[in-house]
Structure formats: C-alpha cells, structure tokens
Amino acid sequence: MGKKPREKNPQVDEAAWAYKVNIVDQNYDLARLVIKCLTSIVCIGLASYFLSKAFGQSTNVKVSWVVEFLGDIKFKVSLALTGAATVWAIVERRLRKNVVKQFAPYKKSREEALDKNRLSSTISHDGTTSKKDRRQ
C-alpha cells in the first residue's frame, strides 16, 4: 500500500510561511555578500602588504601613476564612446528620414486604394511634417 497523502495543517498560514522563507533567503544572500566583500578587502590588503615589502616604498608612486594613467584612459574612452554614440544617432536619424521619404508615396497610394474618400493628413508628400505644423 502507498502512503497516505499528507493533509494540510490548518494552523500553518501559507503567507507567513512564505514570508519566513523569504527572510531566510535574504539573510543567506546577505551573508554571502558580506563574505565576498570581506574576502575582497583581505585580498587587496594582503596584495598591497606583499607588494610594499617586495618592492619597497617607490612602488606606491608607480602604483598611483598607473592608477592615474588608467583613470585618464577611462575618461578618454568614455569621451570617445559618447562621440561615437552621437555620430551613430545622427546617422540613424538621417537613414530613418530617408526610409520615410522612400516609402511615403507607397503609403499614400495604399491609403488611396483602401479608401478613396480619405482626407489627406498634414504630412508633406515626402513623409515629413509640413512647415505650418512645425514648432517655431
């Protein structure tokens, strides 16, 4: 014979149980994060201690120079990426306008084929906003 199915305990509230499980899960995640942070701090401290013992005090100047150099590179790369993103946005806008101009006559002919009584919108023949509707 098989086991009898376990019946639900009416005294156990499902929401309270889910809340307790969530709290335990969050505490576990917090403990793991604290352990990772402490491990990183200890590794950095040990590395700086051994580097100072191995290479002497002149290492601090070289390390700060390297950090400054990497900071400059980081700034230059972010500046270059900003410029590249701006150029890309301008090119994309121009390409999108060209596509709208290319398909505007097709759209107009399809609209006329579907509904002969359709009123024309204020969009110009090439698909751009008409001059009277543009913001001043």
BALOBA-1460 file (C-alpha; in Angstrom, 3 decimals):
// residues 136
<rec num="1" residu="m" x="0.000" y="0.000" z="0.000"/>
<rec num="2" residu="g" x="1.070" y="3.551" z="-0.718"/>
<rec num="3" residu="k" x="1.480" y="6.333" z="1.738"/>
<rec num="4" residu="k" x="-1.473" y="8.369" z="2.754"/>
<rec num="5" residu="p" x="-1.391" y="11.857" z="1.257"/>
<rec num="6" residu="r" x="-0.394" y="14.421" z="3.823"/>
<rec num="7" residu="e" x="-3.182" y="16.775" z="4.675"/>
<rec num="8" residu="k" x="-2.579" y="20.471" z="5.052"/>
<rec num="9" residu="n" x="-2.097" y="21.680" z="8.557"/>
<rec num="10" residu="p" x="-4.832" y="24.263" z="9.090"/>
<rec num="11" residu="q" x="-2.703" y="26.025" z="11.704"/>
<rec num="12" residu="v" x="0.086" y="26.901" z="9.210"/>
<rec num="13" residu="d" x="-0.534" y="30.154" z="7.362"/>
<rec num="14" residu="e" x="0.877" y="29.992" z="3.813"/>
<rec num="15" residu="a" x="1.652" y="33.723" z="3.643"/>
<rec num="16" residu="a" x="3.522" y="33.645" z="6.953"/>
<rec num="17" residu="w" x="5.466" y="30.581" z="5.837"/>
<rec num="18" residu="a" x="6.402" y="32.254" z="2.525"/>
<rec num="19" residu="y" x="7.475" y="35.374" z="4.448"/>
<rec num="20" residu="k" x="9.734" y="33.341" z="6.754"/>
<rec num="21" residu="v" x="11.293" y="31.520" z="3.816"/>
<rec num="22" residu="n" x="11.888" y="34.859" z="2.071"/>
<rec num="23" residu="i" x="13.583" y="36.282" z="5.196"/>
<rec num="24" residu="v" x="15.857" y="33.231" z="5.464"/>
<rec num="25" residu="d" x="16.723" y="33.521" z="1.768"/>
<rec num="26" residu="q" x="17.554" y="37.219" z="2.113"/>
<rec num="27" residu="n" x="19.719" y="36.564" z="5.158"/>
<rec num="28" residu="y" x="21.593" y="33.863" z="3.261"/>
<rec num="29" residu="d" x="22.197" y="36.233" z="0.322"/>
<rec num="30" residu="l" x="23.369" y="38.957" z="2.713"/>
<rec num="31" residu="a" x="25.795" y="36.574" z="4.426"/>
<rec num="32" residu="r" x="27.247" y="35.530" z="1.065"/>
<rec num="33" residu="l" x="27.661" y="39.183" z="0.033"/>
<rec num="34" residu="v" x="29.408" y="40.060" z="3.308"/>
<rec num="35" residu="i" x="31.774" y="37.093" z="2.899"/>
<rec num="36" residu="k" x="32.597" y="38.148" z="-0.678"/>
<rec num="37" residu="c" x="33.267" y="41.753" z="0.381"/>
<rec num="38" residu="l" x="35.466" y="40.708" z="3.297"/>
<rec num="39" residu="t" x="37.387" y="38.312" z="1.070"/>
<rec num="40" residu="s" x="37.990" y="41.094" z="-1.476"/>
<rec num="41" residu="i" x="39.163" y="43.503" z="1.218"/>
<rec num="42" residu="v" x="41.536" y="40.919" z="2.720"/>
<rec num="43" residu="c" x="42.959" y="40.040" z="-0.717"/>
<rec num="44" residu="i" x="43.585" y="43.698" z="-1.562"/>
<rec num="45" residu="g" x="45.183" y="44.289" z="1.828"/>
<rec num="46" residu="l" x="47.443" y="41.241" z="1.512"/>
<rec num="47" residu="a" x="48.434" y="42.187" z="-2.027"/>
<rec num="48" residu="s" x="49.344" y="45.735" z="-1.019"/>
<rec num="49" residu="y" x="51.275" y="44.444" z="2.022"/>
<rec num="50" residu="f" x="53.307" y="41.966" z="-0.013"/>
<rec num="51" residu="l" x="53.918" y="44.454" z="-2.822"/>
<rec num="52" residu="s" x="55.180" y="47.049" z="-0.356"/>
<rec num="53" residu="k" x="57.507" y="44.501" z="1.225"/>
<rec num="54" residu="a" x="58.739" y="43.146" z="-2.104"/>
<rec num="55" residu="f" x="59.281" y="46.383" z="-3.979"/>
<rec num="56" residu="g" x="59.759" y="48.990" z="-1.289"/>
<rec num="57" residu="q" x="58.238" y="52.417" z="-0.933"/>
<rec num="58" residu="s" x="58.809" y="53.508" z="-4.529"/>
<rec num="59" residu="t" x="56.025" y="51.129" z="-5.558"/>
<rec num="60" residu="n" x="53.414" y="53.498" z="-4.135"/>
<rec num="61" residu="v" x="54.433" y="56.198" z="-6.598"/>
<rec num="62" residu="k" x="54.352" y="53.787" z="-9.509"/>
<rec num="63" residu="v" x="51.004" y="52.351" z="-8.462"/>
<rec num="64" residu="s" x="49.498" y="55.820" z="-8.157"/>
<rec num="65" residu="w" x="50.922" y="56.704" z="-11.597"/>
<rec num="66" residu="v" x="49.348" y="53.569" z="-13.048"/>
<rec num="67" residu="v" x="46.026" y="54.349" z="-11.406"/>
<rec num="68" residu="e" x="46.160" y="57.912" z="-12.742"/>
<rec num="69" residu="f" x="47.011" y="56.631" z="-16.213"/>
<rec num="70" residu="l" x="44.108" y="54.159" z="-16.146"/>
<rec num="71" residu="g" x="41.783" y="56.940" z="-14.970"/>
<rec num="72" residu="d" x="42.860" y="59.112" z="-17.896"/>
<rec num="73" residu="i" x="42.300" y="56.241" z="-20.314"/>
<rec num="74" residu="k" x="38.882" y="55.591" z="-18.787"/>
<rec num="75" residu="f" x="37.904" y="59.240" z="-19.298"/>
<rec num="76" residu="k" x="39.200" y="59.281" z="-22.872"/>
<rec num="77" residu="v" x="37.402" y="56.051" z="-23.735"/>
<rec num="78" residu="s" x="34.132" y="57.325" z="-22.262"/>
<rec num="79" residu="l" x="34.526" y="60.569" z="-24.194"/>
<rec num="80" residu="a" x="35.221" y="58.653" z="-27.421"/>
<rec num="81" residu="l" x="32.205" y="56.384" z="-26.845"/>
<rec num="82" residu="t" x="30.000" y="59.421" z="-26.253"/>
<rec num="83" residu="g" x="31.167" y="60.936" z="-29.528"/>
<rec num="84" residu="a" x="30.656" y="57.649" z="-31.366"/>
<rec num="85" residu="a" x="27.144" y="57.311" z="-29.948"/>
<rec num="86" residu="t" x="26.316" y="60.860" z="-31.052"/>
<rec num="87" residu="v" x="27.563" y="60.238" z="-34.589"/>
<rec num="88" residu="w" x="25.656" y="56.942" z="-34.692"/>
<rec num="89" residu="a" x="22.433" y="58.705" z="-33.584"/>
<rec num="90" residu="i" x="22.802" y="61.366" z="-36.282"/>
<rec num="91" residu="v" x="23.416" y="58.735" z="-38.976"/>
<rec num="92" residu="e" x="20.459" y="56.630" z="-37.769"/>
<rec num="93" residu="r" x="18.174" y="59.671" z="-37.846"/>
<rec num="94" residu="r" x="19.231" y="60.516" z="-41.391"/>
<rec num="95" residu="l" x="18.709" y="56.900" z="-42.517"/>
<rec num="96" residu="r" x="15.280" y="56.786" z="-40.876"/>
<rec num="97" residu="k" x="14.269" y="60.013" z="-42.653"/>
<rec num="98" residu="n" x="15.417" y="58.551" z="-45.973"/>
<rec num="99" residu="v" x="13.306" y="55.436" z="-45.399"/>
<rec num="100" residu="v" x="10.257" y="57.557" z="-44.558"/>
<rec num="101" residu="k" x="10.758" y="59.602" z="-47.738"/>
<rec num="102" residu="q" x="11.201" y="56.438" z="-49.767"/>
<rec num="103" residu="f" x="8.014" y="54.779" z="-48.522"/>
<rec num="104" residu="a" x="5.773" y="57.885" z="-48.331"/>
<rec num="105" residu="p" x="4.462" y="57.562" z="-51.928"/>
<rec num="106" residu="y" x="3.783" y="53.855" z="-51.381"/>
<rec num="107" residu="k" x="1.877" y="54.601" z="-48.174"/>
<rec num="108" residu="k" x="-0.148" y="57.309" z="-49.890"/>
<rec num="109" residu="s" x="-1.086" y="55.011" z="-52.782"/>
<rec num="110" residu="r" x="-2.093" y="52.227" z="-50.362"/>
<rec num="111" residu="e" x="-4.262" y="54.631" z="-48.361"/>
<rec num="112" residu="e" x="-5.985" y="55.847" z="-51.522"/>
<rec num="113" residu="a" x="-6.526" y="52.261" z="-52.679"/>
<rec num="114" residu="l" x="-8.156" y="51.339" z="-49.371"/>
<rec num="115" residu="d" x="-10.335" y="54.439" z="-49.015"/>
<rec num="116" residu="k" x="-10.979" y="56.887" z="-51.861"/>
<rec num="117" residu="n" x="-12.678" y="59.378" z="-49.516"/>
<rec num="118" residu="r" x="-9.758" y="59.537" z="-47.143"/>
<rec num="119" residu="l" x="-8.707" y="63.062" z="-46.225"/>
<rec num="120" residu="s" x="-5.042" y="63.801" z="-46.587"/>
<rec num="121" residu="s" x="-3.118" y="64.397" z="-43.399"/>
<rec num="122" residu="t" x="-0.901" y="67.428" z="-42.965"/>
<rec num="123" residu="i" x="2.217" y="65.403" z="-43.679"/>
<rec num="124" residu="s" x="4.043" y="66.566" z="-46.775"/>
<rec num="125" residu="h" x="4.404" y="64.424" z="-49.893"/>
<rec num="126" residu="d" x="7.812" y="63.131" z="-48.799"/>
<rec num="127" residu="g" x="6.582" y="61.967" z="-45.367"/>
<rec num="128" residu="t" x="7.943" y="64.813" z="-43.253"/>
<rec num="129" residu="t" x="5.956" y="67.223" z="-41.109"/>
<rec num="130" residu="s" x="4.557" y="70.148" z="-43.054"/>
<rec num="131" residu="k" x="6.084" y="73.568" z="-42.436"/>
<rec num="132" residu="k" x="2.947" y="75.014" z="-40.828"/>
<rec num="133" residu="d" x="2.837" y="72.210" z="-38.227"/>
<rec num="134" residu="r" x="6.457" y="72.531" z="-37.126"/>
<rec num="135" residu="r" x="7.312" y="74.147" z="-33.816"/>
<rec num="136" residu="q" x="8.582" y="77.669" z="-34.051"/>
